Amino acid sequence: MIIRIAVALSLLFLLGCSNDEERLKVNRDIANLQEQIYELERSQTELKGDLRRALDEVDRKVEDRSSQADVQDQVFSIKETLSQVEARVQDLDSKIASLGRTRTDVATAPMQPVEGDESVPIESVSGEVVEQQFNKAYLDFNRGKYDVATLGFQGVLENFPNSPYTDACYYYLGRSFLENKDYQQAGENFRVITTQYTKGDFIKQAMYYEGQCYYYLNQHSKAILTLRELIKQFPGTQEGMLANQFLKKAGYEK
């Protein structure tokens, strides 16, 4: 389905391009995006195999009823992993949808004033430069290089504060800090999403992980409020169900 969307999008772009140079740029961007999609699909295949083996192990434990608590933990972990995979697929769908708007120019952060020069122009760069920097950081994130990815996402935010990737940078900064168990920094980045980008693509995931950060920081009242608000605003979603399970697992609810 993702590949079909990419192919359809490429045809639409090709029809609208006015010259060979733009057509080549679009082809290159879509080829890079498709490469990411293929890589994700390969990792999904491996992950599904791991999950099937984990589920088989769960079934065996359910049959002998010897370790119910351990079974519940494994089921929760599996569901959370599936949610993360779905989130990455959604991320790629969003990137395909935004491929056109990244063609517009974005302004970099204002340069520091130079002594004796009262008018320093703001440099303009193409959306392609922003996209390349974001994709590099995103690739480092997917490879588990969270410290490197953190620097990459922070660089995009500092140099291109008004780019279409701003909310995505805050989200993946939060995820990178969370993977490194820096719950304070992770929570601060997720909080930017939940307060400033409430209509964006990452609001449900950010609320879920922000609630987790509060839990690990022993801020239990905030954890409960955040997770319950997620369930209230997005009932029936994967993130809402995970929030409900986390509340029970943490002992907040029966």
JODA-V263128 format. One record per backbone hydrogen bond with DSSP energy under -1.0 kcal/mol. CO is the residue of the C=O (numbers start at 0). NH is the residue of the N-H. E is the energy in kcal/mol with one decimal. If there is no record, write none. Layout:
BEGIN
co	nh	e
CO	NH	E
CO	NH	E
END
This chain:
BEGIN
co	nh	e
0	4	-2.1
1	5	-2.4
2	6	-2.7
3	7	-2.7
4	8	-2.7
5	9	-2.4
6	10	-1.9
7	11	-2.0
8	12	-2.5
9	13	-2.4
10	14	-2.0
11	15	-1.4
12	16	-1.2
18	22	-2.0
19	23	-2.4
20	24	-2.0
21	25	-2.5
22	26	-2.4
23	27	-2.4
24	28	-2.5
25	29	-2.6
26	30	-2.4
27	31	-2.3
28	32	-2.2
29	33	-2.7
30	34	-2.0
31	35	-1.6
32	36	-2.1
33	37	-2.8
34	38	-2.2
35	39	-2.5
36	40	-2.6
37	41	-2.3
38	42	-2.2
39	43	-2.5
40	44	-2.2
41	45	-1.9
42	46	-2.6
43	47	-3.1
44	48	-1.7
45	49	-2.1
46	50	-2.9
47	51	-2.6
48	52	-2.1
49	53	-2.4
50	54	-2.8
51	55	-2.3
52	56	-1.9
53	57	-2.1
54	58	-2.7
55	59	-2.0
56	60	-2.0
57	61	-2.6
58	62	-2.2
59	63	-1.7
60	64	-1.2
66	70	-1.9
67	71	-2.3
68	72	-1.9
69	73	-2.0
70	74	-2.5
71	75	-2.4
72	76	-2.3
73	77	-2.4
74	78	-2.4
75	79	-2.3
76	80	-2.2
77	81	-2.3
78	82	-2.1
79	83	-1.9
80	84	-2.0
81	85	-2.5
82	86	-2.2
83	87	-1.9
84	88	-2.0
85	89	-2.4
86	90	-2.2
87	91	-1.9
88	92	-2.2
89	93	-2.5
90	94	-2.2
91	95	-2.2
92	96	-2.3
93	97	-1.9
95	98	-1.2
97	101	-1.2
99	102	-1.7
100	103	-1.3
105	124	-1.5
113	116	-2.6
122	107	-1.7
124	105	-1.5
125	128	-1.0
125	129	-1.1
126	130	-2.5
127	131	-2.3
128	132	-1.9
129	133	-2.5
130	134	-2.8
131	135	-1.9
132	136	-1.9
133	137	-2.8
134	138	-2.4
135	139	-2.0
136	140	-2.1
137	141	-2.3
138	142	-1.6
139	144	-2.7
140	143	-1.7
143	145	-1.5
144	148	-2.6
145	149	-2.3
146	150	-1.6
147	151	-1.9
148	152	-2.8
149	153	-2.3
150	154	-2.0
151	155	-1.9
152	156	-2.1
153	157	-2.3
154	158	-2.5
155	159	-2.7
158	108	-1.1
159	162	-1.7
162	165	-1.4
164	168	-2.4
165	169	-2.0
166	170	-2.2
167	171	-2.6
168	172	-2.2
169	173	-2.1
170	174	-2.2
171	175	-2.3
172	176	-2.6
173	177	-2.3
174	178	-2.4
175	179	-1.4
176	181	-2.9
177	180	-1.7
180	182	-1.2
181	185	-2.4
182	186	-2.5
183	187	-1.9
184	188	-1.8
185	189	-2.4
186	190	-2.3
187	191	-1.1
188	192	-1.2
189	193	-2.2
190	194	-1.1
191	195	-2.5
192	196	-1.7
196	199	-1.7
201	205	-2.6
202	206	-2.3
203	207	-2.0
204	208	-2.5
205	209	-2.5
206	210	-2.1
207	211	-1.7
208	212	-2.3
209	213	-2.1
210	214	-1.8
211	215	-2.4
212	216	-1.6
213	218	-3.1
214	217	-1.6
217	219	-1.0
218	222	-2.0
219	223	-2.5
220	224	-2.4
221	225	-2.6
222	226	-2.3
223	227	-2.5
224	228	-2.2
225	229	-1.9
226	230	-2.0
227	231	-2.2
228	232	-2.8
229	233	-2.5
233	236	-1.4
236	240	-2.3
237	241	-2.3
238	242	-2.4
239	243	-2.0
240	244	-2.2
241	245	-2.6
242	246	-2.3
243	247	-1.6
244	248	-2.9
245	249	-2.6
246	251	-2.1
246	252	-1.4
247	250	-1.1
END
